[in-house]
Amino acid sequence: MKKQTAALLLSFSLVAGCLAGCAPQNAAVNESPSAAPAESVDLTILYEADEDMINNYSLLAVNPDTPFADADGNPVSDVYINTEGAAALINWMLSEAGKAAIADYGYADYGEYLFHLTEDGPTSAADIPQATEETKVIRMSTTTSVNDSGLLGYLLPLFEEAYGYTVEVTSAGTGKAIASAQNGNADLLLVHSKSQEEDFVDGGYSYVLPGFEGERLTFMYNYFVLCGPSADPAGVKEAATVKDAFAAIAEGKYPFVSRGDQSGTHTKEISLWPEDLGITTDAASVEGYADWYTCSNAGMGVCLTMAEETGAYILSDKATFLTFRASNGAIE
């Protein structure tokens, strides 16, 4: 059944992709008993710790006074943005308690910390109000990585129990997550694509919360990792830099699964290919590479399953990959 399901996912994602248009040296992977690869998963981390693989995450509060519009550009009226609830959640995540929970996440299960706090990042000592009937539901639009990695499933119950809020999470690629906020369907964002975040701010969709200096609150990071079959036919483990590793995959036309969804991971991936390939977030840019490059237009969990089933290379955030491996490839 697993093989049939994966095959159906692969077929659907390929079609969806076409319709949608879609530290400086390589460090050794640190293993521990709790982080040992599951026997049923061959996909493994082959390259990491390159300075080009840092993955920063930001919180942004949605501006209630922005001119919201639907996907067709039509104005949307009667939008309610829960600014008090969004501020409460942001201030908690940037508080001593929230940061401690983030920094601790993952070690007990994986033998290593999955997310790290940015040095000199924003902090909050603001009083956090208890939820009221009007403010208790908070809508967060975020990326699949913080959801699929289990981070939000760990953090949000701590916040909800302490302050009485209910956080409704919608996860998608960063591009789609931001679009949801622009449509008036989110109170705050947790995303990881600097250029898209800056466009969101420049468009007037965010505002500066009291006590902070800017709209983008970049507060934590993890690392992207280049994963692939353990046999590593492209020899990426021996590459001097991650960009050399991507060049080796392209030169040998080894199978590669791309998110293809304008997510933060997709945006990072296209920055790592040799420039002369002309690969962009536009699916038309990879039509000539269809014999080895799969533009999936799917989330991280689905893409990891596709890479596992097809013996392909893939760029993933490390936290989601470790969760995928620990669950024997069962993540969705």
C-alpha positions as CSV (number, residue, x, y, z in Angstrom):
1,M,0.0,0.0,0.0
2,K,2.9,2.4,0.8
3,K,4.4,1.9,-2.6
4,Q,1.0,2.5,-4.3
5,T,0.3,5.6,-2.2
6,A,3.8,7.0,-3.0
7,A,3.3,6.3,-6.7
8,L,0.0,8.1,-6.7
9,L,1.5,11.1,-4.9
10,L,4.4,11.2,-7.4
11,S,2.0,11.1,-10.4
12,F,-0.3,13.8,-8.9
13,S,2.6,16.0,-7.9
14,L,4.2,15.9,-11.3
15,V,0.9,16.9,-13.0
16,A,0.3,19.6,-10.3
17,G,3.8,21.0,-10.9
18,C,3.2,21.4,-14.6
19,L,-0.2,23.1,-14.1
20,A,1.1,25.4,-11.4
21,G,3.9,26.8,-13.6
22,C,5.9,26.1,-11.4
23,A,30.1,26.7,8.2
24,P,32.1,26.8,4.9
25,Q,33.3,23.2,4.5
26,N,31.1,20.1,4.4
27,A,31.0,18.9,8.0
28,A,30.6,15.3,8.9
29,V,27.1,14.3,10.0
30,N,26.9,13.8,13.8
31,E,25.1,10.6,14.6
32,S,23.7,9.4,18.0
33,P,21.7,6.3,18.9
34,S,18.5,8.3,18.9
35,A,19.3,9.9,15.5
36,A,20.4,6.7,13.7
37,P,18.8,6.2,10.3
38,A,15.7,4.0,10.2
39,E,16.4,0.8,8.2
40,S,13.5,1.4,5.9
41,V,14.7,4.8,4.8
42,D,17.7,5.0,2.5
43,L,17.5,8.8,2.0
44,T,20.3,10.3,4.0
45,I,22.0,13.7,4.7
46,L,25.0,14.0,2.3
47,Y,25.9,17.6,2.6
48,E,25.4,20.2,5.4
49,A,27.0,23.0,7.4
50,D,27.8,25.2,4.4
51,E,27.4,28.9,5.0
52,D,24.9,29.0,2.1
53,M,22.6,26.6,3.9
54,I,21.5,28.7,6.9
55,N,17.7,28.8,7.1
56,N,16.4,31.9,9.0
57,Y,12.8,32.2,10.2
58,S,10.9,35.4,10.9
59,L,7.6,36.4,12.6
60,L,5.5,39.1,11.1
61,A,2.3,40.6,12.4
62,V,-0.4,41.3,9.8
63,N,-1.4,45.0,9.4
64,P,-5.2,45.3,10.0
65,D,-5.3,48.4,7.8
66,T,-3.8,46.9,4.7
67,P,-5.9,46.8,1.5
68,F,-6.6,43.0,1.5
69,A,-7.4,41.4,-1.8
70,D,-8.4,37.9,-3.0
71,A,-6.3,35.8,-5.4
72,D,-7.7,37.6,-8.4
73,G,-6.9,41.0,-7.0
74,N,-10.4,41.9,-6.0
75,P,-10.7,43.9,-2.7
76,V,-11.7,42.0,0.3
77,S,-13.8,43.8,2.9
78,D,-14.9,43.0,6.5
79,V,-11.6,41.4,7.4
80,Y,-10.9,41.0,11.1
81,I,-7.3,40.8,12.1
82,N,-6.7,39.6,15.7
83,T,-3.9,42.0,16.4
84,E,-4.0,41.4,20.2
85,G,-3.8,37.7,19.8
86,A,-1.1,37.9,17.2
87,A,0.9,40.2,19.5
88,A,0.4,37.8,22.4
89,L,1.8,34.8,20.5
90,I,4.7,36.8,19.0
91,N,5.7,38.2,22.4
92,W,5.5,34.7,23.9
93,M,7.6,33.1,21.2
94,L,10.2,35.8,21.8
95,S,10.0,35.6,25.6
96,E,12.4,33.8,27.8
97,A,10.0,30.9,28.1
98,G,9.2,30.7,24.4
99,K,12.9,30.9,23.4
100,A,13.9,28.2,25.9
101,A,11.3,25.8,24.5
102,I,12.4,26.5,20.9
103,A,16.1,26.0,21.8
104,D,15.3,22.7,23.6
105,Y,13.2,21.2,20.9
106,G,14.4,18.0,19.3
107,Y,17.3,16.9,21.5
108,A,15.5,14.3,23.5
109,D,14.2,12.6,20.3
110,Y,17.0,13.1,17.8
111,G,20.2,13.6,19.8
112,E,20.6,17.2,18.5
113,Y,18.8,20.5,18.6
114,L,16.7,21.1,15.6
115,F,16.3,24.9,15.8
116,H,18.7,27.6,17.1
117,L,18.1,31.1,18.3
118,T,19.7,33.9,16.3
119,E,22.5,35.8,18.0
120,D,21.3,39.2,19.2
121,G,17.8,38.4,17.9
122,P,14.7,40.2,19.1
123,T,13.4,39.4,22.6
124,S,10.3,40.4,24.5
125,A,9.5,41.0,28.1
126,A,6.0,42.3,27.4
127,D,3.1,41.3,29.5
128,I,1.0,38.7,27.7
129,P,-2.8,39.1,28.2
130,Q,-5.1,36.2,28.8
131,A,-7.4,35.4,25.9
132,T,-10.9,36.9,25.7
133,E,-13.9,35.7,23.7
134,E,-12.9,38.2,21.0
135,T,-9.2,37.4,20.9
136,K,-8.9,33.7,21.8
137,V,-8.6,32.4,18.2
138,I,-5.3,33.3,16.5
139,R,-4.7,32.4,12.8
140,M,-1.1,31.6,12.0
141,S,0.0,31.1,8.4
142,T,3.3,29.3,8.3
143,T,5.6,27.0,6.3
144,T,5.5,23.3,6.2
145,S,8.9,23.0,7.8
146,V,8.0,24.3,11.2
147,N,4.8,22.1,11.0
148,D,6.2,18.9,9.6
149,S,9.2,19.0,12.0
150,G,6.8,19.0,14.9
151,L,8.0,22.3,16.3
152,L,4.6,23.9,16.4
153,G,3.0,20.8,17.8
154,Y,5.4,21.1,20.7
155,L,5.3,24.9,21.2
156,L,1.7,25.9,20.7
157,P,0.1,23.7,23.5
158,L,2.5,25.4,26.0
159,F,1.2,28.8,24.9
160,E,-2.4,27.8,24.6
161,E,-2.5,26.2,28.1
162,A,-0.9,29.2,29.7
163,Y,-3.0,31.9,28.2
164,G,-6.2,30.3,26.9
165,Y,-5.8,31.0,23.2
166,T,-6.4,28.6,20.4
167,V,-4.0,28.8,17.5
168,E,-5.3,27.7,14.1
169,V,-2.3,26.8,11.9
170,T,-2.3,26.8,8.1
171,S,0.9,25.5,6.6
172,A,2.1,25.8,3.0
173,G,5.2,27.0,1.2
174,T,6.2,30.5,2.2
175,G,4.8,32.0,-1.0
176,K,1.4,30.5,-0.4
177,A,1.6,31.3,3.4
178,I,2.2,35.0,2.6
179,A,-0.5,35.1,0.0
180,S,-2.9,33.8,2.6
181,A,-2.1,36.7,4.8
182,Q,-2.4,39.2,1.9
183,N,-5.9,37.8,1.4
184,G,-6.8,38.6,5.0
185,N,-6.7,34.9,6.2
186,A,-4.0,35.2,8.8
187,D,-3.2,37.3,11.9
188,L,0.6,36.5,11.8
189,L,3.2,34.8,9.7
190,L,6.1,32.5,10.6
191,V,8.1,32.1,7.4
192,H,11.6,31.7,6.0
193,S,12.2,33.6,2.8
194,K,13.9,37.0,3.3
195,S,13.1,38.4,-0.1
196,Q,9.4,37.5,0.0
197,E,9.1,38.8,3.6
198,E,10.6,42.1,2.5
199,D,8.1,42.3,-0.3
200,F,5.3,41.7,2.2
201,V,6.6,44.5,4.4
202,D,7.1,46.9,1.4
203,G,3.5,46.3,0.4
204,G,2.3,47.6,3.7
205,Y,1.0,44.2,4.9
206,S,2.9,44.2,8.2
207,Y,3.6,46.7,11.0
208,V,6.0,47.3,13.8
209,L,4.8,45.8,17.1
210,P,5.4,47.9,20.3
211,G,8.8,47.2,21.7
212,F,10.4,46.1,18.4
213,E,12.4,48.0,15.8
214,G,11.1,46.5,12.6
215,E,8.4,44.4,11.1
216,R,10.5,41.3,10.3
217,L,11.4,39.6,13.6
218,T,14.1,37.1,12.6
219,F,14.6,35.1,15.7
220,M,15.6,31.5,14.9
221,Y,17.3,29.4,12.3
222,N,18.2,25.8,11.3
223,Y,20.1,24.5,8.3
224,F,19.1,23.2,4.9
225,V,20.6,19.9,4.1
226,L,21.2,18.2,0.8
227,C,19.9,14.7,1.0
228,G,20.0,11.8,-1.4
229,P,20.5,8.0,-1.8
230,S,23.1,6.6,0.5
231,A,25.1,5.4,-2.6
232,D,25.5,9.0,-3.6
233,P,26.0,8.5,-7.4
234,A,26.8,12.2,-7.9
235,G,29.5,12.1,-5.2
236,V,28.2,15.3,-3.5
237,K,29.8,14.3,-0.2
238,E,33.2,15.1,-1.7
239,A,32.2,18.5,-3.0
240,A,34.1,21.5,-1.7
241,T,30.9,23.6,-1.4
242,V,27.2,23.0,-1.6
243,K,27.1,24.9,-5.0
244,D,29.7,22.4,-6.3
245,A,27.5,19.6,-5.1
246,F,24.5,21.0,-7.0
247,A,26.7,21.4,-10.1
248,A,27.7,17.8,-9.9
249,I,24.0,16.7,-9.7
250,A,23.2,18.8,-12.8
251,E,26.2,17.7,-14.8
252,G,25.4,14.0,-14.3
253,K,21.6,14.6,-14.6
254,Y,21.0,12.7,-11.4
255,P,17.3,12.7,-10.3
256,F,16.4,15.7,-8.2
257,V,13.0,16.5,-6.5
258,S,12.2,20.2,-6.1
259,R,9.5,21.7,-4.0
260,G,8.6,23.8,-7.0
261,D,6.1,25.8,-4.9
262,Q,7.9,29.2,-4.3
263,S,8.4,28.2,-0.7
264,G,11.5,29.3,1.3
265,T,13.1,25.9,0.6
266,H,12.4,26.3,-3.2
267,T,13.8,29.8,-3.2
268,K,17.0,28.6,-1.5
269,E,17.3,25.7,-3.8
270,I,17.2,27.7,-7.0
271,S,20.0,30.0,-5.6
272,L,22.3,27.0,-5.4
273,W,22.2,25.8,-9.0
274,P,24.8,27.0,-11.5
275,E,23.6,30.3,-13.0
276,D,24.0,29.1,-16.6
277,L,21.2,26.6,-16.1
278,G,18.7,29.4,-15.8
279,I,16.7,27.7,-13.1
280,T,14.2,30.1,-11.4
281,T,10.9,29.7,-9.5
282,D,9.1,29.6,-12.9
283,A,8.4,26.0,-13.8
284,A,9.0,26.9,-17.5
285,S,12.7,27.4,-16.6
286,V,13.1,23.7,-15.9
287,E,11.1,22.2,-18.8
288,G,14.3,21.3,-20.6
289,Y,15.5,19.3,-17.5
290,A,12.5,17.1,-17.2
291,D,14.6,13.9,-17.6
292,W,16.1,14.5,-14.2
293,Y,14.5,17.5,-12.5
294,T,11.0,17.0,-10.9
295,C,9.1,20.1,-10.2
296,S,6.6,18.8,-7.6
297,N,4.6,21.8,-6.4
298,A,4.2,19.9,-3.1
299,G,5.1,20.2,0.6
300,M,8.3,19.0,2.3
301,G,6.9,15.8,3.6
302,V,5.5,14.7,0.2
303,C,8.7,15.7,-1.5
304,L,10.9,13.6,0.9
305,T,8.6,10.6,0.2
306,M,9.1,11.1,-3.5
307,A,12.8,11.4,-3.2
308,E,13.0,8.2,-1.1
309,E,10.8,6.3,-3.6
310,T,12.7,7.4,-6.7
311,G,16.3,7.5,-5.3
312,A,16.5,11.3,-5.9
313,Y,18.4,14.1,-4.4
314,I,16.5,16.8,-2.5
315,L,17.1,20.0,-0.5
316,S,15.3,19.9,2.9
317,D,15.4,21.8,6.1
318,K,17.2,19.5,8.6
319,A,14.4,19.4,11.2
320,T,11.8,18.0,8.8
321,F,14.3,15.5,7.4
322,L,15.2,14.2,10.9
323,T,11.5,13.9,11.6
324,F,10.9,12.0,8.3
325,R,13.7,9.6,9.1
326,A,12.7,9.0,12.7
327,S,9.2,8.1,11.5
328,N,10.4,5.6,9.0
329,G,9.3,7.9,6.1
330,A,5.7,8.1,7.4
331,I,5.6,12.0,7.5
332,E,2.9,13.6,5.3
